[in-house]
Amino acid sequence: MNWHWTGLVFFSLTLLPAGLALVTGRIPRRPRYWLAPMRPRGWGVLALYAVAPLDAVPRLADAPSLIVLVAAAAAGVVAAVGCTYTALAPRRTRNATS
Protein backbone atom coordinates (compact mmCIF):
# COMPACT_ATOMS: atom_id res chain seq x y z
CA MET A 1 0.00 0.00 0.00
CA ASN A 2 2.82 2.40 0.73
CA TRP A 3 4.12 2.08 -2.82
CA HIS A 4 0.75 3.16 -4.21
CA TRP A 5 0.74 6.26 -2.02
CA THR A 6 4.37 6.99 -2.93
CA GLY A 7 3.66 6.66 -6.65
CA LEU A 8 0.53 8.79 -6.43
CA VAL A 9 2.36 11.56 -4.57
CA PHE A 10 5.38 11.37 -6.88
CA PHE A 11 3.32 11.64 -10.07
CA SER A 12 1.15 14.36 -8.56
CA LEU A 13 4.27 16.41 -7.80
CA THR A 14 5.97 15.87 -11.15
CA LEU A 15 3.63 15.12 -14.05
CA LEU A 16 0.60 17.14 -12.95
CA PRO A 17 2.35 20.54 -12.71
CA ALA A 18 4.36 19.88 -15.87
CA GLY A 19 1.27 18.91 -17.86
CA LEU A 20 -0.74 21.86 -16.61
CA ALA A 21 2.13 24.24 -17.40
CA LEU A 22 2.37 22.90 -20.94
CA VAL A 23 -1.38 23.07 -21.55
CA THR A 24 -1.65 26.65 -20.29
CA GLY A 25 1.56 27.77 -22.01
CA ARG A 26 3.26 28.90 -18.81
CA ILE A 27 6.80 27.74 -19.45
CA PRO A 28 10.00 29.80 -19.78
CA ARG A 29 10.93 31.15 -23.20
CA ARG A 30 14.08 29.07 -23.56
CA PRO A 31 12.55 25.55 -23.73
CA ARG A 32 9.63 26.66 -25.93
CA TYR A 33 11.56 25.73 -29.07
CA TRP A 34 12.25 22.18 -27.83
CA LEU A 35 8.63 21.71 -26.73
CA ALA A 36 7.26 23.16 -29.96
CA PRO A 37 3.65 21.93 -29.84
CA MET A 38 3.16 22.70 -26.14
CA ARG A 39 -0.58 22.06 -25.77
CA PRO A 40 -0.67 18.61 -27.41
CA ARG A 41 2.34 17.51 -25.38
CA GLY A 42 0.71 18.88 -22.26
CA TRP A 43 -2.44 16.85 -22.90
CA GLY A 44 -0.28 13.77 -23.45
CA VAL A 45 1.54 14.34 -20.16
CA LEU A 46 -1.79 14.80 -18.37
CA ALA A 47 -2.98 11.52 -19.88
CA LEU A 48 0.13 9.84 -18.52
CA TYR A 49 -0.57 11.41 -15.13
CA ALA A 50 -4.11 10.02 -15.19
CA VAL A 51 -2.67 6.52 -15.16
CA ALA A 52 -1.47 6.89 -11.55
CA PRO A 53 -4.87 7.62 -9.97
CA LEU A 54 -6.60 5.11 -12.25
CA ASP A 55 -4.31 2.37 -11.04
CA ALA A 56 -3.75 3.38 -7.41
CA VAL A 57 -7.11 4.63 -6.13
CA PRO A 58 -9.08 1.36 -6.56
CA ARG A 59 -6.29 -0.55 -4.86
CA LEU A 60 -6.10 1.93 -1.99
CA ALA A 61 -9.88 1.79 -1.57
CA ASP A 62 -9.76 -2.03 -1.33
CA ALA A 63 -12.12 -2.36 -4.27
CA PRO A 64 -13.15 -5.79 -5.54
CA SER A 65 -10.67 -7.47 -7.85
CA LEU A 66 -12.89 -6.99 -10.92
CA ILE A 67 -12.91 -3.21 -10.42
CA VAL A 68 -9.14 -3.19 -9.90
CA LEU A 69 -8.71 -5.20 -13.10
CA VAL A 70 -10.96 -2.88 -15.13
CA ALA A 71 -9.20 0.21 -13.73
CA ALA A 72 -5.78 -1.27 -14.55
CA ALA A 73 -6.91 -2.06 -18.10
CA ALA A 74 -8.28 1.48 -18.48
CA ALA A 75 -4.97 2.83 -17.16
CA GLY A 76 -3.12 0.82 -19.82
CA VAL A 77 -5.33 2.23 -22.56
CA VAL A 78 -4.93 5.80 -21.26
CA ALA A 79 -1.14 5.32 -21.08
CA ALA A 80 -0.99 4.06 -24.66
CA VAL A 81 -3.13 6.94 -25.91
CA GLY A 82 -1.07 9.48 -23.98
CA CYS A 83 2.23 8.12 -25.31
CA THR A 84 0.92 8.00 -28.86
CA TYR A 85 -0.51 11.50 -28.67
CA THR A 86 2.71 12.90 -27.21
CA ALA A 87 4.87 11.14 -29.81
CA LEU A 88 2.72 12.16 -32.78
CA ALA A 89 2.15 15.79 -31.70
CA PRO A 90 5.30 17.22 -33.36
CA ARG A 91 4.59 15.31 -36.56
CA ARG A 92 0.99 16.58 -36.72
CA THR A 93 1.98 20.23 -36.28
CA ARG A 94 4.84 19.89 -38.78
CA ASN A 95 2.44 18.47 -41.39
CA ALA A 96 -0.14 21.20 -40.69
CA THR A 97 2.39 24.00 -41.28
CA SER A 98 3.87 22.59 -44.50
N, C-alpha and C positions, 0 to 999 in steps of 0.2 A: 504494500500500500504506500509506503514512503516513496518508492520510485515513481509512482503515478503523481503524487503531489509535487515531487521534485521536477519531473518533466513538465507538468502543467505550469508551475511557477517559472521555470526556465524559458519556456516558449512564450509565456505571457510577457516576460521582461525583454525578450529579444525580437521575436518575429512580429508581435503585435505592434509595437511602436514603429518598427521599420516599415511594415506594410502600410500603416496609416500615414506615415510621412510620405511615402511614395505616392499613395493615392491622392493626397491633398496637395502634393507638389512642394512640400516644405523641407527641402533638402538644400545643402550648401551649393553654391554655384559650381564649384570645382568638379564634383562627381556627376553633374548633370549630363555631361557628354558620354560618360561610360554607361549611365543608366538611361539611355536615350528615350525609349518609350516608358516614362515613369509610371503612368497610371496602369497600363496593362501588367507591368511587373509587380506593382503594388497589389493588384487584385490577385495575382498568382501567389504572392507571399502570404496574403491574408487567407487564401485557400489552404496553403500549407499549414498556417497557424490553426485553422479550424480542425485539423486532424487531431491535435492534442486533446481538446475538450471532447471531441466525438469518441475518442478511444478511452480517455481516462474517467470521465464523469460516470458512465454506467458502471464501471468497475468500482469506483469509490462509493457509489450508492448501493452496492451489493444487489444489483439488478439480476434478474434471472439470466441464465446462460444464453437463452435465445436472443434476448435483447442485447447482451454484450456481443454476441456473434454478428447480429445485424448492424450494430454501431461500428464494429471493427471493419465490416465489409464496406459500409458507407464511408468510413475514414479512408480506406484504400482507394475507393473511387475518387473521393475528393482530392487525395494526394496525387493521383495520376492526372486528374484534370488540371490541378494547380501547376504541376511540373510541365505539362504539355503547354499550357497557356503561357507560362513564363518563358519557356524555350522558344515558342513560336512568335512571341510578341515583337522582337526586333525584325523578324522576317516579314511579318504582316505590315509593319509601318514602312519598311524599306520598299516593299512592293507597291504600297499605296502612293508613295511620293514619286516613284519612277514611272 
